[in-house]
Amino acid sequence: MRHAISQAEKAMAVGEVPVGAVIVKNNIIIAEAYNMRETHNQAASHAEMLAIEKACMAIGSWRLDECDVFVTMEPCPMCAGAIIQARIRNVYFGCYDKKAGAFGTVADLSTFRWTHKPSIYGGIMEEECSVLPKKFFSSSRDIK
């Protein structure tokens, strides 16, 4: 999770919402990413989506069933759906997303009758993961 936090710090440094994601296979990081929606001008450029794309390229398959994802914030519905579709085994997330969390907070896509159901572990290093979004959103409010 510390590596995901360092990715979130990179996002914040370039003015993006500070969310970082890391995908691990056999205890080795195979992909890492951070939010780049503003940079790419693309709605789908969330940390999880970018990390999934990189992981698929790294292993040469869309099936990430032997992989785990570590993300600093609870995935939104789009990212939760991509995680399920990629068949990621375990999801470890830091802080809960009270506005769009899709693995238990607002909705729980892991409980639907999909072919694949990842195991979900929330609140991992929650306090450390929540610091950057709080700082980011409080400073963006100060600017307006």
Residue frames as a rotation matrix with the C-alpha (Angstrom) as fourth column:
MET 1
0.574 0.819 0.000 0.00
0.819 -0.574 0.000 0.00
0.000 0.000 -1.000 0.00
ARG 2
0.254 -0.551 -0.795 2.93
0.265 -0.750 0.606 2.33
-0.930 -0.365 -0.044 0.61
HIS 3
-0.774 -0.535 0.339 3.83
0.441 -0.071 0.895 2.07
-0.454 0.842 0.291 -3.05
ALA 4
-0.064 0.842 0.535 0.23
0.943 -0.124 0.309 2.97
0.327 0.524 -0.786 -4.01
ILE 5
0.659 0.251 -0.709 0.46
0.574 -0.777 0.259 5.98
-0.486 -0.577 -0.656 -1.70
SER 6
-0.347 -0.847 -0.403 3.62
0.229 -0.493 0.839 7.11
-0.910 0.199 0.365 -3.52
GLN 7
-0.666 0.220 0.713 1.66
0.737 0.045 0.674 6.89
0.116 0.974 -0.193 -6.78
ALA 8
0.462 0.883 -0.084 -1.10
0.878 -0.442 0.183 9.04
0.124 -0.158 -0.980 -5.23
GLU 9
0.274 -0.460 -0.845 1.54
0.375 -0.758 0.534 11.60
-0.886 -0.463 -0.035 -4.26
LYS 10
-0.792 -0.540 0.285 2.64
0.435 -0.172 0.884 11.76
-0.428 0.824 0.372 -7.91
ALA 11
-0.138 0.837 0.529 -0.98
0.921 -0.088 0.380 12.43
0.365 0.540 -0.759 -8.92
MET 12
0.661 0.411 -0.628 -1.27
0.673 -0.694 0.256 15.26
-0.330 -0.592 -0.735 -6.44
ALA 13
-0.201 -0.860 -0.469 2.02
0.396 -0.509 0.764 16.78
-0.896 -0.032 0.443 -7.63
VAL 14
-0.942 -0.121 0.314 0.54
0.334 -0.246 0.910 17.21
-0.033 0.962 0.272 -11.13
GLY 15
-0.753 0.657 -0.036 -2.85
-0.640 -0.745 -0.187 18.49
-0.150 -0.118 0.982 -9.94
GLU 16
-0.349 0.629 -0.694 -4.77
-0.269 0.643 0.718 15.21
0.898 0.437 -0.055 -10.20
VAL 17
0.627 0.562 0.539 -7.06
-0.727 0.175 0.663 13.74
0.278 -0.809 0.518 -7.55
PRO 18
-0.303 -0.943 0.135 -4.51
-0.928 0.260 -0.268 11.79
0.218 -0.206 -0.954 -5.49
VAL 19
0.716 0.430 0.550 -5.35
-0.502 0.865 -0.022 8.13
-0.485 -0.260 0.835 -6.04
GLY 20
-0.263 -0.850 -0.457 -2.69
-0.964 0.251 0.088 5.52
0.040 0.463 -0.885 -6.72
ALA 21
0.820 0.515 0.250 -2.92
-0.510 0.855 -0.090 1.87
-0.260 -0.054 0.964 -7.69
VAL 22
-0.383 -0.916 -0.120 -0.44
-0.917 0.361 0.169 -1.00
-0.112 0.175 -0.978 -7.82
ILE 23
0.790 0.572 -0.220 -1.02
-0.598 0.798 -0.076 -4.49
0.132 0.192 0.972 -9.23
VAL 24
-0.224 -0.849 0.478 1.01
-0.929 0.335 0.159 -7.37
-0.295 -0.408 -0.864 -7.82
LYS 25
0.795 0.339 -0.504 1.55
-0.467 0.871 -0.151 -10.91
0.388 0.355 0.851 -9.11
ASN 26
0.604 -0.549 -0.578 3.59
0.600 0.790 -0.125 -13.42
0.526 -0.271 0.807 -7.11
ASN 27
0.608 -0.269 -0.747 4.64
0.617 -0.432 0.657 -10.62
-0.500 -0.861 -0.097 -4.72
ILE 28
-0.619 -0.775 0.128 6.13
0.671 -0.437 0.599 -8.61
-0.408 0.456 0.791 -7.60
ILE 29
0.096 0.614 -0.783 4.73
-0.080 -0.780 -0.621 -5.26
-0.992 0.122 -0.026 -8.75
ILE 30
-0.383 -0.180 0.906 3.78
0.815 0.396 0.423 -5.66
-0.435 0.900 -0.005 -12.41
ALA 31
-0.175 0.352 0.919 1.92
0.647 -0.663 0.377 -2.35
0.742 0.661 -0.112 -12.85
GLU 32
-0.349 0.103 -0.931 1.49
0.775 -0.527 -0.349 0.98
-0.527 -0.844 0.104 -11.13
ALA 33
-0.414 0.260 0.872 -0.46
0.615 -0.626 0.479 4.09
0.671 0.735 0.100 -11.98
TYR 34
-0.661 0.315 -0.681 -2.11
0.457 -0.551 -0.698 7.19
-0.595 -0.773 0.220 -10.63
ASN 35
0.408 0.913 0.016 -5.11
0.628 -0.268 -0.731 9.25
-0.663 0.308 -0.682 -11.68
MET 36
-0.755 -0.650 -0.086 -4.56
0.356 -0.516 0.779 11.10
-0.551 0.558 0.621 -14.96
ARG 37
0.153 0.920 0.360 -8.05
0.909 0.012 -0.418 12.30
-0.389 0.392 -0.834 -15.95
GLU 38
0.740 0.097 -0.666 -7.04
0.004 -0.990 -0.139 15.94
-0.673 0.100 -0.733 -16.23
THR 39
-0.243 -0.948 -0.206 -3.70
-0.380 -0.103 0.919 15.14
-0.893 0.301 -0.335 -17.86
HIS 40
-0.838 -0.056 0.543 -5.21
0.381 0.652 0.656 12.78
-0.390 0.757 -0.525 -20.46
ASN 41
-0.612 0.720 -0.327 -8.52
-0.754 -0.656 -0.033 14.66
-0.238 0.226 0.944 -20.68
GLN 42
-0.447 0.406 -0.797 -10.19
-0.266 0.790 0.552 11.24
0.854 0.459 -0.245 -20.44
ALA 43
0.295 0.681 0.670 -12.91
-0.874 -0.090 0.477 10.25
0.385 -0.727 0.569 -17.98
ALA 44
0.945 0.144 -0.292 -11.61
-0.072 0.967 0.243 6.68
0.318 -0.209 0.925 -17.75
SER 45
0.105 -0.993 -0.048 -8.03
0.003 0.048 -0.999 7.59
0.994 0.105 0.008 -16.80
HIS 46
0.795 0.158 0.585 -8.45
-0.585 -0.053 0.809 6.48
0.159 -0.986 0.051 -13.19
ALA 47
-0.132 -0.930 0.343 -5.48
-0.977 0.180 0.111 4.91
-0.165 -0.321 -0.933 -11.42
GLU 48
-0.052 0.165 0.985 -7.07
-0.264 0.949 -0.172 1.44
-0.963 -0.269 -0.006 -11.39
MET 49
0.889 0.448 0.093 -7.99
-0.010 0.223 -0.975 1.53
-0.457 0.866 0.203 -15.09
LEU 50
0.586 -0.745 -0.319 -4.48
-0.750 -0.350 -0.562 2.59
0.307 0.569 -0.763 -16.10
ALA 51
-0.290 -0.699 0.654 -2.87
-0.871 0.476 0.123 -0.01
-0.397 -0.534 -0.747 -13.82
ILE 52
0.342 0.485 0.805 -5.11
-0.081 0.869 -0.489 -2.77
-0.936 0.102 0.336 -15.20
GLU 53
0.970 0.011 -0.242 -4.15
-0.241 -0.070 -0.968 -1.84
-0.027 0.998 -0.065 -18.75
LYS 54
0.168 -0.986 -0.024 -0.44
-0.948 -0.155 -0.279 -1.91
0.271 0.070 -0.960 -17.87
ALA 55
-0.213 -0.216 0.953 -0.78
-0.658 0.753 0.023 -5.23
-0.723 -0.622 -0.302 -16.01
CYS 56
0.732 0.545 0.409 -2.54
-0.035 0.630 -0.776 -6.84
-0.680 0.554 0.480 -18.97
MET 57
0.802 -0.506 -0.317 0.27
-0.468 -0.203 -0.860 -5.71
0.371 0.838 -0.400 -21.26
ALA 58
-0.031 -0.881 0.472 2.91
-0.999 0.040 0.010 -6.89
-0.028 -0.471 -0.882 -18.78
ILE 59
-0.353 -0.093 0.931 1.60
-0.381 0.923 -0.052 -10.45
-0.855 -0.373 -0.362 -18.61
GLY 60
-0.897 -0.048 -0.440 0.13
-0.442 0.158 0.883 -10.65
0.027 0.986 -0.163 -22.11
SER 61
-0.608 0.756 -0.245 -3.41
0.655 0.651 0.384 -11.45
0.449 0.073 -0.890 -21.03
TRP 62
-0.271 0.613 0.742 -6.59
-0.410 -0.771 0.487 -9.70
0.871 -0.173 0.460 -19.98
ARG 63
0.708 0.503 -0.495 -7.02
0.161 0.568 0.807 -12.30
0.687 -0.652 0.321 -17.22
LEU 64
-0.233 -0.762 0.605 -5.38
-0.523 -0.426 -0.738 -11.02
0.820 -0.488 -0.299 -14.05
ASP 65
0.671 0.713 -0.204 -6.69
-0.267 0.489 0.831 -13.88
0.692 -0.503 0.518 -11.91
GLU 66
0.376 -0.606 -0.701 -3.39
0.847 0.532 -0.006 -14.41
0.376 -0.591 0.713 -10.13
CYS 67
-0.568 -0.585 0.580 -3.06
0.397 -0.811 -0.429 -10.71
0.721 -0.013 0.693 -9.33
ASP 68
0.131 0.526 -0.840 -3.97
0.968 -0.251 -0.006 -8.43
-0.214 -0.813 -0.542 -6.46
VAL 69
-0.019 -0.104 0.994 -4.61
0.453 -0.887 -0.084 -4.69
0.891 0.449 0.064 -6.64
PHE 70
-0.208 -0.096 -0.974 -3.71
0.922 -0.350 -0.162 -2.17
-0.326 -0.932 0.161 -3.96
VAL 71
-0.187 0.232 0.955 -5.46
0.560 -0.773 0.298 1.18
0.807 0.590 0.014 -4.35
THR 72
-0.936 -0.346 -0.070 -5.45
0.256 -0.529 -0.809 4.14
0.243 -0.775 0.584 -1.99
MET 73
-0.601 0.798 0.046 -9.18
-0.710 -0.506 -0.490 4.81
-0.368 -0.327 0.871 -2.31
GLU 74
-0.247 0.625 0.741 -12.18
0.175 0.781 -0.600 2.53
-0.953 -0.018 -0.302 -2.66
PRO 75
-0.940 -0.174 0.293 -12.81
0.299 -0.009 0.954 1.97
-0.163 0.985 0.061 -6.38
CYS 76
-0.429 0.801 -0.418 -15.71
-0.742 -0.576 -0.343 3.69
-0.516 0.163 0.841 -8.14
PRO 77
0.484 0.703 0.521 -18.28
-0.257 0.683 -0.684 1.64
-0.836 0.197 0.511 -10.13
MET 78
0.794 -0.234 -0.561 -16.27
-0.573 0.020 -0.819 1.90
0.202 0.972 -0.118 -13.37
CYS 79
-0.210 -0.978 -0.005 -13.07
-0.883 0.192 -0.429 0.69
0.421 -0.086 -0.903 -11.72
ALA 80
-0.268 0.205 0.941 -14.82
-0.643 0.690 -0.333 -1.97
-0.718 -0.694 -0.053 -9.65
GLY 81
0.791 0.610 0.048 -16.36
-0.334 0.496 -0.801 -3.31
-0.512 0.618 0.596 -12.86
ALA 82
0.510 -0.689 -0.514 -12.96
-0.674 0.051 -0.737 -3.37
0.534 0.723 -0.439 -14.58
ILE 83
-0.443 -0.658 0.609 -11.43
-0.895 0.369 -0.252 -5.17
-0.059 -0.657 -0.752 -11.58
ILE 84
0.136 0.600 0.788 -14.18
-0.412 0.758 -0.506 -7.80
-0.901 -0.255 0.351 -11.75
GLN 85
0.921 0.245 -0.303 -13.89
-0.359 0.232 -0.904 -8.14
-0.151 0.941 0.302 -15.54
ALA 86
0.175 -0.944 -0.278 -10.10
-0.802 0.027 -0.597 -8.54
0.572 0.328 -0.752 -15.28
ARG 87
0.730 0.247 -0.637 -10.70
0.075 0.898 0.434 -11.27
0.679 -0.365 0.637 -12.68
ILE 88
-0.294 -0.818 0.494 -8.35
-0.480 -0.321 -0.817 -9.71
0.827 -0.477 -0.298 -10.15
ARG 89
-0.259 0.105 -0.960 -8.15
0.490 0.871 -0.036 -12.02
0.832 -0.480 -0.277 -7.15
ASN 90
0.069 0.182 -0.981 -7.94
0.986 -0.163 0.039 -9.57
-0.153 -0.970 -0.191 -4.21
VAL 91
0.175 0.039 0.984 -8.67
0.329 -0.944 -0.022 -5.88
0.928 0.327 -0.178 -3.81
TYR 92
-0.058 -0.269 -0.961 -6.96
0.989 -0.150 -0.017 -4.01
-0.139 -0.951 0.275 -0.98
PHE 93
0.096 0.093 0.991 -8.01
0.460 -0.887 0.039 -0.39
0.883 0.452 -0.128 -0.62
GLY 94
-0.822 -0.544 -0.169 -7.17
0.437 -0.410 -0.801 2.35
0.366 -0.732 0.575 1.81
CYS 95
-0.842 0.503 -0.195 -9.80
-0.196 -0.622 -0.758 4.98
-0.503 -0.600 0.622 2.47
TYR 96
-0.284 0.858 0.428 -13.50
0.818 0.450 -0.359 4.60
-0.501 0.248 -0.829 1.83
ASP 97
-0.981 0.041 0.191 -15.16
0.091 -0.770 0.632 6.75
0.173 0.637 0.751 -0.85
LYS 98
-0.601 0.774 -0.201 -18.41
0.317 0.000 -0.948 8.05
-0.734 -0.633 -0.245 0.67
LYS 99
-0.098 0.564 -0.820 -19.55
-0.652 -0.659 -0.376 9.53
-0.752 0.498 0.432 -2.66
ALA 100
0.384 0.212 -0.899 -18.75
-0.911 0.247 -0.331 6.80
0.151 0.946 0.288 -5.19
GLY 101
-0.585 -0.692 0.424 -17.33
-0.763 0.647 0.003 3.73
-0.276 -0.322 -0.906 -3.45
ALA 102
0.240 0.705 -0.667 -18.46
-0.905 0.411 0.109 0.57
0.351 0.578 0.737 -5.21
PHE 103
-0.290 -0.313 -0.904 -17.04
0.033 0.941 -0.337 -2.12
0.956 -0.128 -0.263 -2.94
GLY 104
-0.379 0.264 -0.887 -19.25
0.857 0.462 -0.229 -1.52
0.349 -0.847 -0.401 0.07
THR 105
-0.858 -0.020 -0.514 -19.76
0.327 -0.792 -0.515 2.16
-0.397 -0.610 0.686 0.78
VAL 106
-0.479 0.715 -0.510 -22.32
-0.780 -0.613 -0.127 3.40
-0.403 0.337 0.851 -1.79
ALA 107
0.690 0.572 -0.443 -22.80
-0.704 0.672 -0.228 0.09
0.167 0.469 0.867 -3.58
ASP 108
-0.075 -0.745 0.662 -21.10
-0.614 0.558 0.558 -3.29
-0.786 -0.365 -0.500 -3.49
LEU 109
0.356 0.184 -0.916 -20.50
-0.925 0.207 -0.318 -4.69
0.131 0.961 0.244 -6.94
SER 110
-0.704 -0.689 -0.172 -18.68
-0.648 0.723 -0.239 -7.67
0.289 -0.057 -0.956 -5.44
THR 111
-0.620 0.531 0.578 -22.01
-0.267 0.550 -0.792 -9.06
-0.738 -0.645 -0.199 -4.21
PHE 112
0.228 0.704 -0.672 -23.65
-0.918 -0.075 -0.390 -9.23
-0.325 0.706 0.629 -7.64
ARG 113
0.574 0.083 0.815 -23.96
-0.016 0.996 -0.090 -12.57
-0.819 0.038 0.573 -9.42
TRP 114
0.435 -0.536 -0.723 -20.92
-0.900 -0.293 -0.324 -12.16
-0.038 0.792 -0.610 -11.65
THR 115
0.759 -0.289 -0.583 -18.78
0.007 0.899 -0.437 -15.00
0.651 0.328 0.685 -12.91
HIS 116
-0.224 -0.916 -0.332 -15.91
0.613 0.132 -0.779 -13.69
0.757 -0.378 0.532 -10.80
LYS 117
0.880 0.433 0.196 -16.00
0.102 -0.574 0.812 -12.28
0.465 -0.695 -0.549 -7.28
PRO 118
-0.162 -0.980 0.119 -12.82
0.050 -0.128 -0.990 -10.73
0.986 -0.154 0.070 -5.92
SER 119
0.240 0.117 -0.964 -12.11
0.958 0.132 0.254 -10.74
0.157 -0.984 -0.081 -2.22
ILE 120
0.303 -0.007 0.953 -12.34
0.157 -0.986 -0.057 -7.19
0.940 0.167 -0.297 -0.86
TYR 121
0.094 -0.353 -0.931 -10.30
0.995 0.055 0.079 -5.76
0.024 -0.934 0.357 2.01
GLY 122
0.383 0.140 0.913 -11.00
0.333 -0.943 0.005 -2.14
0.862 0.302 -0.408 2.87
GLY 123
0.963 0.030 0.267 -9.49
-0.203 -0.571 0.796 0.28
0.177 -0.821 -0.543 5.37
ILE 124
0.502 -0.859 -0.101 -5.88
0.864 0.501 0.038 -0.81
0.018 -0.107 0.994 4.78
MET 125
-0.609 -0.742 -0.280 -3.70
0.768 -0.640 0.025 2.04
-0.198 -0.200 0.960 6.08
GLU 126
0.261 0.891 0.371 -6.89
0.943 -0.318 0.100 4.09
0.207 0.324 -0.923 5.95
GLU 127
0.685 0.007 -0.728 -5.57
0.380 -0.856 0.350 7.12
-0.622 -0.516 -0.589 7.80
GLU 128
-0.363 -0.910 -0.199 -2.44
0.174 -0.276 0.945 7.40
-0.916 0.308 0.258 5.65
CYS 129
-0.640 0.152 0.753 -4.49
0.765 0.212 0.607 6.96
-0.068 0.965 -0.252 2.47
SER 130
0.405 0.911 0.072 -7.07
0.912 -0.408 0.029 9.59
0.056 0.054 -0.997 3.44
VAL 131
0.048 -0.457 -0.888 -4.55
0.509 -0.754 0.415 12.38
-0.859 -0.472 0.197 4.10
LEU 132
-0.860 -0.500 0.100 -3.83
0.331 -0.398 0.856 13.26
-0.388 0.769 0.508 0.46
PRO 133
-0.354 0.779 0.518 -7.45
0.756 -0.088 0.649 13.50
0.551 0.621 -0.558 -0.76
LYS 134
0.512 0.528 -0.677 -8.35
0.838 -0.481 0.258 15.62
-0.189 -0.699 -0.689 2.27
LYS 135
-0.209 -0.701 -0.682 -5.41
0.376 -0.701 0.606 17.92
-0.902 -0.130 0.411 1.58
PHE 136
-0.863 -0.127 0.490 -6.17
0.504 -0.121 0.855 18.05
-0.049 0.985 0.168 -2.15
PHE 137
-0.075 0.937 0.341 -9.84
0.818 -0.138 0.558 18.90
0.570 0.321 -0.756 -1.78
SER 138
0.506 0.230 -0.831 -9.33
0.733 -0.622 0.274 21.41
-0.454 -0.748 -0.484 1.01
SER 139
-0.475 -0.729 -0.492 -6.70
0.285 -0.657 0.698 23.27
-0.832 0.192 0.520 -1.04
SER 140
-0.779 0.241 0.578 -8.87
0.580 -0.073 0.812 23.19
0.238 0.968 -0.083 -4.19
ARG 141
0.351 0.922 -0.162 -11.72
0.910 -0.295 0.292 24.75
0.222 -0.250 -0.943 -2.19
ASP 142
0.175 -0.373 -0.911 -9.36
0.559 -0.724 0.404 27.47
-0.811 -0.580 0.082 -0.95
ILE 143
-0.818 -0.540 0.201 -8.50
0.434 -0.349 0.830 28.38
-0.378 0.766 0.520 -4.56
LYS 144
-0.399 0.745 0.535 -12.13
0.781 -0.029 0.624 28.89
0.480 0.666 -0.570 -5.61
